[in-house]
Amino acid sequence: MTFDDEIKIKISQLSDPPILIDNWEDIADKLSDSFNWKGSKIDWKKTTNYKSSQLFGNYSNWVLVIKKFIYDNEICAKIKKSKVIYYINDSSLNFAVQLTL
């Protein structure tokens, strides 16, 4: 069983599983055309209203830091306005995840 298979099984067991997209090249192309890049990563410093936060300490504390960052920077409000959100892993998964509110 591959790592992809393991993750897909775990996702399918969620009470309201998101849509999995095996052919996500169109999404990647749109991202590629929408942002400036530094190597294989988005160059966030060249985006509008760039903000960041460092994650320190234990992984278990990160969820609280991430939630605070999302709410303090009104990211939650922007997410709520979106009809669809895509999660694309940076290389360990060969599929994308489509989330809807």
N, C-alpha and C positions, 0 to 999 in steps of 0.2 A: 504494500500500500504506500502510495506517495504522500508527501506532505500536503499537496493539494487535496487529495482524497480525504485525508484526515480532517482538514479544515472544512471541507464541504459537508462531511457527515455532521460535524459539530454545528455548523450553521443550519443544516436541515432539521436539527433537533430543537431549534428555538421555537418558542410559541408562535411567533409571527416572523418567519424567516424572510430575509431580503432576497431580491432577485440576484442570481449569479449570472455573470456575463462572461462567456468563454471567448468571444470575439470582440475584444474591447479596443481594437486598433483605432476605430473612428474617434473614440473618447480620447485616446492618447494623442491623436493628431490634432484635435481641437485644443487640448492643453498646450501642445507644442506650439501652435500658432498664436496662443493667447498670452504667453509669458516669455520673458527673457530667461535664458538658461545659462547656468554656469556648470559646464560638464553635463552630467545627466540629471542634475537637480535644478528646480526652479530657483532663480536668483531673486529671493524674496526682497532683498534690499532695493531692487529696482521696481518693486510694485508700489501702488498707491497705498498710503497709510500703513506701511509695514510695521508690525509689532512682533516681538518675540519674548520668550521666557525660557530660562534655563531650568532643566529638571535636575535636581540634586537629591541625594539621599536614597532611600529605599524605593523600589518600584511601587510598593503598596501606598506610598504617600503621593505618587504622581497623579492619581485620579483627582484628588482634591486640588492640586495645583492647576491641573488642566481645566477643571470645572471653573475655578476662580478666574482663570485667564479668559475663558470663553464668556463668562458673564460680565466681567469687568470691562471687556472690550466690545461689548454689544454684538459679539459674534452669534450668540444664540438668536437674537432678533433677525439677523440676516439669514441664518439657516432656516428659521421658521417661514421666511418669505419664499424660499426655494421650493420648487415642486419636486425636484429630484436631487439627490446628493450621491456622488460616486466615490467609492473608496478604491484606489488603485495602489497596490503594494509596489514597493520600489524594486522588487526582483524575486522575492522568494515564492510568490504565488503567480500562477499563470491565468488568473481570472480577475475580473473586477466585481465589485459588489454595488448594487443599486439600492439605495435607501430612499424611502418616502416617509413623510411625516404622517 
